[in-house]
Amino acid sequence: MSETDKITEGSGSVYKDIGLPEPVVSHMFCDLRIVAVRGQFYPVEIAVLRVMDDEPRIWSSRIYPALNWSTQVLDASPINLSTAPPAVDVASQMLNLIHQCPAGWIYSDSSATAGLLERLLAEAEVGYVQKVDVLRADQIMSDDASRRAMKQQLKSHKRTSEDPLDEVKRLWACYQAAKVSEQGDEQIV
């Protein structure tokens, strides 16, 4: 009897024999809350919305400053960081999330996201950190008409909060609206 016959007959565990499929992360949106100290910017909160098997899933965390960051970050932060996980732990979790995204692209509406992510990921102490491309949120769309629809959504629904959780939800809503607009345009043609 072959291994496939055993699975078909139901002997053995499917989880053990062939394993569960990994969820597919198709898109990832990210935003960070920052604080400025002496002309340097530091992330103090992060939110990530991952689209896994067409369902949005959100992870967020406050960030306790790394040892080599300015001690004034705690005083300057608009949110309480006293019980936040250390930057090294948040960075490790973020690296895990990035590794789940096969494209390695993160979409954001802030030009500062790439530099802030680099600062945070440097704390993960993993040696080599893979290059993470942070793209403008409108670049998630595959063609010019769709990009225009996404740009219009982003223009109509501008950032209204410094809360990164609100921001990734806004980006997701804009993406969903642009897709609906795109599908409506396809039906008209």
N, C-alpha and C positions, 0 to 999 in steps of 0.2 A: 504494500500500500504506500503510495507517495505522500509527501507532505501536504500537497493540495487536497488529496482525498481526506486526510485527517481534518482539515479545516472545513471542508464541505460537509463531512459527517458530524461536525460539531465537537469533536474531541479536541481538547486543548483550548486555550484562551485566545481569542482573536487579538486581544491587547498584547499578549505575550508573544504569539506566533508572528504576527505581522505589524503590530503596533498601531497606535492611533495616528491618523494623518495629522501633521502639524497644521494649525490654522494658517491660512494665507493672508498676509498683511499686504493689502493692495496700495494703501495710502497712509501717510502719517503727517499730521499737522502738529506743530509745536509752537508754544509761546512761553516767554519767561517774564517774570517781574524783576526789575533791576533796581539797584541803588547805586548812586554815584558818590564816590569818595575820592577827593583830591584828583579829579579828572579821570579816574578809573571806574569802569562799570563792573558790577558784580551781580550775578544772578542770586536771588533770594527765594524764588518760587518758580516752579516749572509745571506745565501741563502739556500732556501729549494725548491726542486723539488718534487712535489707530483704527483703520477700517479693516476688520478681520472677517472674512467670509461675508462681505457686504453689510456687516453690522458695526456701528461705531462703538469703540470701547475707550474709556478715558482713564488715564493714570495721571495723578498730580502729586506734588510734594513741595513742602517748604524746604529750604536748604540752609542748614547751619553752616556758617562760613568755614572754609578750609583754614588750616593753621597758618598757611602762608598768605592769606588774604588780610587786608587791613582790619584791625580790631574795631575800627569805627563802623564797619558794616552793620554790626548789631545795633548800634545807636541810631544809625541813619535809616534803618529798615522801617518801612511803613507797616509791617506786620510783625507779630511776635515770633521770634525764631528760637526761643529758649527750649522748646521741646521738639524742634525740627531735627530730622535725621542729618548726620554729618554729610558734608559735600561728597566725600569719598563713597558713601553708601548710595547716595542719589545718583552719582556718576555711574557707578556699577550697574544700577538698575536701568539707567538710560541706555547704557551700552547693550544690555540684554534686549531692550526694546528695539534698538537700531538693528541688531543682528537678525531680528525676526522679519525685518522689512527687506525683501530680496533686492529691490531697486536701490536701496541705500539713500533714497531721496526723502528729504523732510521739507514740507511746505510751510511757509510762514508769511505773515504780512508785515514783518519787521525786518529791516535791513541789518539790525544788530544781532539777530538770532544766531547767525553762524559764529561770530566771535565769542558770544556768551556761551554757546555750546562747547566751543573749543576750550574755553577757560574751565568750564565744569568738567568736561571729559578728561582733561589733564589730571584731575584729582583722582581718577580711577586707578592710577598706579598699575596699569597693565602693560607698560612699556609702549609698544606700538599701538596707536589708535588709528583704526581705518579712517580714511577720508570720508567725511559725511558731507554730502552736498545739500545745502539749504537753498531751496528755490523759492521764488516769489509764488504766492498762492495761485495766481492766474496761470502759471506754467503747468499746472496739473492737467489742464485740458489739452487734448491731442491735436486739435486743429484751430485755425485762426478764428472761425466763427464761434467756437466754443470758448476760446480765450477771451474774445470780446464780451461774450455773455458773462463770463466769470468776472472780468474787470468791471462790468456794469454792476454786478451784484456787490462787489467789494466797494465800489464807489457809492452805491445806494445805501449800503449797510456798513458805515464806517465804525471804526473802533470807538467804543464808548466807555470802556472800563480798563483799568490797569490789571484786573484779575485775569491771569492767564487761562483759567478754566473758562471764563466767559468768552475769551478770545478764540480758543480752539472750537468752541461750540458755534461761534459766529462764522468762522471759516468753513466749518462743516455745513452750516445752513446755506451759506453762499454757494458752496459746491453743489449741494442738492438742488437748489433753485436753478443754477446754471444748467445742470443736467436736464431738469424738467423743461427749461426753455429750449435746450438743444433738441430734445425729443419732440417738442411741439413744432419746431422749425422743420424737422424731418418729415413730419406728417403732412405739412402744408405743401411741400415740394412734390 
